[in-house]
Amino acid sequence: MPPIDPVSEPLRLELSAVVVAVTAEEPRVLVVGDGAALPSGPLEPYHRTLELGLRAWVEAQTRQPLGYVEQLYTFADRDRAPGHVERVISLSYLGLAREACAMEPGSSWQNWYRYFPWEDWRGGPNRLVVDTILPRLAAWAEEAAESALRRQRTQRIAVTFGATERSWNEDLVLQRFELLYEAGLVPEAARVRPIPADRLVPGEPMQHDHRRILATGIARLRAKIKYRPVVFELMPAAFTLLQLQRAVEALAGRRLHKQNFRRFVEAEGLVEETGEIDVGTGGRPAKLVRFRREVLAERAVSGTKLPLSRTA
């Protein structure tokens, strides 16, 4: 195959969005193509800014208006979109929203653990990781011809896929997906080399490298909820402390100690009571609270480290 001339290689600039909501205590991502892709589209000459172009594509494809948006990452690998003649460069964004009722055909909100089932540790050690992924990764490490490469692979597996709750790092979403790709355990890897179907682990694939973009968005959000008040964008005007805790847990993929979480929220003065109660909890009525606006403004500058380290 002759080398590609970088001067003559056609380029296409794409805008893509990882839009996240939390609904019924589950993390949800906005998708199109019946769940196979993220909202995306090319930057057009009439788009005044990149962000306005992104918002226009998301609303056109899904009817979902966007609130909080930030630039996520630029994806420019030459093989990121097999089948395209031109090289596709994707400027991705992370957006936070609450689910809209009316949707365009083919668009929907999906639980992000549909795409990354190994990332949900809210019920304790993830059985898919322990029973399937770690053994297959161990076999992949042993396939290395050189001992140095076997040790390197084994070390990467230990760091990215800790087998216990204490060794699991919820922020390493992208590193885990890329390791599974390299080991030939996800369907996306089968697009560039032959892989037996029984080698693949569960998890819904997406078009092109959209699952990689989604992994990047999840990792960014999991890191940000520990030091920035972005979770506030995902909550309704009034909520209970348990609903707030469950939203944070849904995003992080792990449980928090209830009393430690409540003491933290109270000590930081993040919320105030509304004077109303929620009688639909199925148990003892719970007080409804709301975020204090002055606190949100302060935390946007100074940061707020939510107690995500471990359950008790």
PLY file of the C-alpha trace (Angstrom):
ply
format ascii 1.0
element vertex 312
property float x
property float y
property float z
element edge 311
property int vertex1
property int vertex2
end_header
0.00 0.00 0.00
1.56 3.35 -0.99
2.06 6.00 1.69
-0.70 8.56 2.09
0.14 12.05 0.98
-0.83 14.25 3.98
-1.32 17.22 1.67
-3.86 15.55 -0.61
-5.64 13.40 2.00
-9.25 14.66 2.31
-10.39 15.64 5.80
-13.83 15.82 7.37
-14.50 17.58 10.67
-17.19 15.92 12.77
-18.87 17.13 15.96
-19.98 14.39 18.37
-21.74 14.51 21.73
-21.73 12.36 24.85
-24.95 13.59 26.48
-25.64 12.15 29.94
-28.70 12.10 32.21
-29.55 10.22 35.40
-33.06 8.75 35.42
-34.55 6.30 37.93
-31.12 5.93 39.57
-29.47 4.85 36.32
-26.86 6.66 34.16
-28.27 7.24 30.69
-26.62 8.32 27.45
-28.33 9.88 24.44
-27.90 7.74 21.30
-29.09 7.61 17.69
-29.22 4.91 15.05
-31.26 2.67 17.34
-28.53 2.78 19.97
-25.55 2.24 17.67
-24.09 5.76 17.61
-23.71 9.04 19.44
-25.35 12.20 18.06
-22.92 13.69 15.56
-22.62 15.63 12.34
-20.15 17.61 10.25
-19.19 21.19 11.00
-21.07 23.26 8.45
-20.11 26.71 7.11
-23.24 28.24 8.66
-22.30 27.06 12.18
-21.06 30.21 13.90
-19.13 28.25 16.56
-18.23 24.62 17.19
-20.52 24.45 20.22
-23.48 25.96 18.36
-22.93 23.43 15.58
-22.94 20.61 18.10
-26.13 21.85 19.77
-27.82 22.15 16.37
-26.95 18.55 15.42
-28.08 17.11 18.76
-31.43 18.88 18.66
-31.98 18.02 14.99
-31.24 14.32 15.52
-32.91 13.82 18.91
-35.00 16.92 19.88
-33.01 17.03 23.12
-31.98 20.55 24.18
-28.58 20.75 25.84
-27.68 22.52 29.04
-24.13 22.18 30.36
-21.60 21.44 27.59
-17.81 21.21 27.62
-15.26 20.08 25.06
-14.16 16.52 25.70
-11.44 15.36 23.32
-10.31 15.35 19.70
-10.21 11.96 17.97
-8.12 11.93 14.79
-6.72 8.40 14.32
-6.60 7.53 10.62
-8.50 4.25 11.17
-11.18 5.62 13.49
-13.90 5.41 10.83
-13.27 2.37 8.56
-14.93 2.66 5.17
-14.58 6.45 4.90
-12.44 7.70 2.01
-11.56 10.87 3.86
-9.88 11.12 7.25
-12.52 11.91 9.88
-11.51 14.16 12.76
-14.04 14.23 15.59
-14.32 17.06 18.09
-16.27 15.51 20.95
-18.22 17.23 23.71
-19.66 16.18 27.06
-23.16 17.42 27.77
-25.46 17.07 30.77
-29.23 17.10 30.47
-32.52 15.81 31.82
-34.45 13.47 29.58
-36.87 15.08 27.14
-40.12 13.23 26.44
-40.44 13.70 22.68
-37.65 12.06 20.67
-36.79 11.78 17.00
-37.30 8.28 15.52
-34.21 6.13 16.10
-32.97 8.25 18.99
-33.29 7.21 22.61
-31.79 7.26 26.07
-29.90 4.09 26.97
-28.29 2.89 30.19
-24.57 3.34 29.63
-23.92 -0.02 31.33
-25.49 -1.58 28.22
-22.23 -0.61 26.49
-19.90 -1.11 29.47
-21.41 -3.82 31.72
-18.08 -4.35 33.49
-18.16 -0.78 34.85
-21.08 -1.31 37.28
-19.80 -2.27 40.75
-22.80 -1.02 42.75
-23.64 -4.60 43.72
-20.11 -5.44 44.80
-17.36 -7.05 42.69
-18.56 -7.24 39.10
-18.99 -10.92 38.20
-18.31 -10.29 34.51
-14.89 -8.93 35.46
-14.08 -11.66 37.95
-15.47 -14.68 36.07
-14.89 -13.78 32.42
-12.75 -10.74 31.68
-9.83 -11.39 34.04
-9.38 -15.04 32.93
-9.46 -14.04 29.25
-7.03 -11.20 29.83
-4.73 -13.56 31.74
-4.80 -15.95 28.76
-4.00 -13.04 26.43
-1.02 -12.10 28.62
0.28 -15.65 28.42
0.07 -15.54 24.62
2.96 -13.05 24.52
6.09 -14.64 23.10
8.51 -12.66 25.27
8.60 -12.74 29.07
9.00 -8.95 29.28
5.83 -8.44 27.26
3.98 -10.99 29.43
4.99 -9.09 32.56
3.95 -5.77 30.98
0.55 -7.12 30.03
0.02 -8.69 33.46
0.86 -5.39 35.15
-1.54 -3.44 32.94
-4.31 -5.92 33.71
-3.69 -5.57 37.45
-3.80 -1.77 37.30
-6.83 -1.36 35.03
-8.95 -4.34 36.14
-8.49 -4.63 39.90
-10.26 -7.79 41.03
-11.46 -6.36 44.34
-13.55 -3.33 45.33
-10.49 -1.80 46.97
-8.28 -2.10 43.90
-10.95 -1.03 41.36
-10.40 2.51 40.07
-13.66 3.79 38.58
-11.86 6.53 36.61
-9.97 4.13 34.28
-12.92 3.57 31.92
-11.02 4.43 28.74
-7.91 2.46 29.72
-10.04 -0.63 30.35
-11.80 -0.38 27.00
-8.54 0.14 25.13
-6.99 -2.85 26.89
-9.96 -5.02 25.90
-9.61 -3.75 22.33
-5.91 -4.56 22.24
-6.58 -8.02 23.66
-9.24 -8.66 21.00
-12.11 -9.03 23.44
-14.57 -6.45 22.04
-16.40 -6.50 18.67
-14.74 -3.27 17.49
-11.40 -5.11 17.39
-12.90 -7.71 15.04
-13.35 -5.01 12.39
-9.59 -4.88 11.76
-8.54 -8.48 12.45
-10.25 -11.88 12.63
-11.37 -12.79 16.15
-13.46 -15.83 17.19
-16.91 -14.80 18.40
-16.60 -16.86 21.59
-13.61 -14.76 22.62
-15.64 -11.52 22.85
-17.02 -10.27 26.17
-20.57 -8.87 26.63
-21.18 -5.21 25.89
-23.05 -3.52 23.03
-20.72 -2.24 20.29
-21.18 1.11 18.54
-20.40 2.49 15.10
-16.85 3.57 14.26
-15.08 4.56 17.51
-18.17 5.92 19.26
-17.83 3.49 22.18
-14.31 4.80 22.72
-15.67 8.36 22.72
-18.36 7.29 25.19
-15.72 5.69 27.44
-13.81 8.97 27.39
-16.95 10.88 28.39
-17.76 8.51 31.26
-14.18 8.75 32.56
-14.27 12.56 32.40
-17.59 12.74 34.23
-16.54 10.25 36.93
-13.46 12.35 37.60
-15.34 15.66 37.56
-18.05 14.69 40.06
-15.33 14.39 42.68
-14.23 18.01 42.49
-16.79 20.02 40.50
-20.56 20.40 41.07
-21.54 19.02 37.66
-23.91 16.46 39.22
-26.15 19.38 40.19
-27.02 19.83 36.50
-28.55 16.34 36.48
-30.90 16.74 39.44
-34.46 18.15 39.47
-35.26 21.38 41.31
-36.13 19.45 44.50
-34.94 16.00 45.56
-34.13 13.88 48.60
-30.63 13.24 49.89
-31.02 9.59 48.99
-31.87 10.52 45.40
-28.74 12.67 45.25
-26.63 9.82 46.62
-28.11 7.34 44.16
-27.39 9.71 41.24
-23.73 9.99 42.27
-23.53 6.21 42.71
-25.09 5.63 39.28
-22.39 7.74 37.63
-19.52 6.35 39.68
-20.64 2.74 39.40
-20.15 2.03 43.11
-22.01 2.45 46.39
-21.28 5.14 48.98
-21.61 4.98 52.73
-24.97 6.62 53.48
-24.08 8.37 56.72
-20.69 9.55 55.47
-22.34 10.99 52.38
-24.99 12.83 54.38
-22.46 14.20 56.85
-20.39 15.47 53.95
-23.35 17.19 52.25
-24.36 18.82 55.55
-20.81 19.90 56.43
-20.32 21.49 53.01
-23.70 23.25 53.19
-24.54 22.14 49.67
-28.32 21.96 50.10
-31.19 23.59 51.95
-34.60 22.23 52.85
-37.58 23.25 50.74
-40.08 22.77 53.57
-41.77 19.95 51.63
-41.56 16.18 51.89
-41.58 13.32 49.42
-44.33 10.87 50.31
-43.67 8.60 47.33
-40.60 6.90 48.76
-42.46 3.74 49.76
-41.35 4.16 53.36
-40.85 6.98 55.80
-41.48 10.38 54.11
-38.22 12.12 53.24
-37.44 15.82 53.29
-37.04 17.51 49.93
-33.97 19.69 49.50
-32.50 21.89 46.78
-29.03 23.13 46.00
-28.06 26.49 47.43
-27.26 28.71 44.47
-24.55 30.68 46.26
-22.84 27.41 47.12
-22.94 26.28 43.50
-21.18 29.47 42.41
-18.48 29.03 45.07
-17.94 25.35 44.31
-17.60 26.04 40.59
-14.41 27.93 41.47
-13.04 26.14 44.55
-14.29 22.60 43.85
-16.12 20.02 45.91
-14.63 16.59 46.50
-17.51 14.17 46.86
-16.73 11.17 49.12
-16.46 8.57 46.37
-13.51 6.62 47.68
-15.14 3.53 49.20
-18.29 2.15 50.75
-18.22 1.06 54.38
0 1
1 2
2 3
3 4
4 5
5 6
6 7
7 8
8 9
9 10
10 11
11 12
12 13
13 14
14 15
15 16
16 17
17 18
18 19
19 20
20 21
21 22
22 23
23 24
24 25
25 26
26 27
27 28
28 29
29 30
30 31
31 32
32 33
33 34
34 35
35 36
36 37
37 38
38 39
39 40
40 41
41 42
42 43
43 44
44 45
45 46
46 47
47 48
48 49
49 50
50 51
51 52
52 53
53 54
54 55
55 56
56 57
57 58
58 59
59 60
60 61
61 62
62 63
63 64
64 65
65 66
66 67
67 68
68 69
69 70
70 71
71 72
72 73
73 74
74 75
75 76
76 77
77 78
78 79
79 80
80 81
81 82
82 83
83 84
84 85
85 86
86 87
87 88
88 89
89 90
90 91
91 92
92 93
93 94
94 95
95 96
96 97
97 98
98 99
99 100
100 101
101 102
102 103
103 104
104 105
105 106
106 107
107 108
108 109
109 110
110 111
111 112
112 113
113 114
114 115
115 116
116 117
117 118
118 119
119 120
120 121
121 122
122 123
123 124
124 125
125 126
126 127
127 128
128 129
129 130
130 131
131 132
132 133
133 134
134 135
135 136
136 137
137 138
138 139
139 140
140 141
141 142
142 143
143 144
144 145
145 146
146 147
147 148
148 149
149 150
150 151
151 152
152 153
153 154
154 155
155 156
156 157
157 158
158 159
159 160
160 161
161 162
162 163
163 164
164 165
165 166
166 167
167 168
168 169
169 170
170 171
171 172
172 173
173 174
174 175
175 176
176 177
177 178
178 179
179 180
180 181
181 182
182 183
183 184
184 185
185 186
186 187
187 188
188 189
189 190
190 191
191 192
192 193
193 194
194 195
195 196
196 197
197 198
198 199
199 200
200 201
201 202
202 203
203 204
204 205
205 206
206 207
207 208
208 209
209 210
210 211
211 212
212 213
213 214
214 215
215 216
216 217
217 218
218 219
219 220
220 221
221 222
222 223
223 224
224 225
225 226
226 227
227 228
228 229
229 230
230 231
231 232
232 233
233 234
234 235
235 236
236 237
237 238
238 239
239 240
240 241
241 242
242 243
243 244
244 245
245 246
246 247
247 248
248 249
249 250
250 251
251 252
252 253
253 254
254 255
255 256
256 257
257 258
258 259
259 260
260 261
261 262
262 263
263 264
264 265
265 266
266 267
267 268
268 269
269 270
270 271
271 272
272 273
273 274
274 275
275 276
276 277
277 278
278 279
279 280
280 281
281 282
282 283
283 284
284 285
285 286
286 287
287 288
288 289
289 290
290 291
291 292
292 293
293 294
294 295
295 296
296 297
297 298
298 299
299 300
300 301
301 302
302 303
303 304
304 305
305 306
306 307
307 308
308 309
309 310
310 311
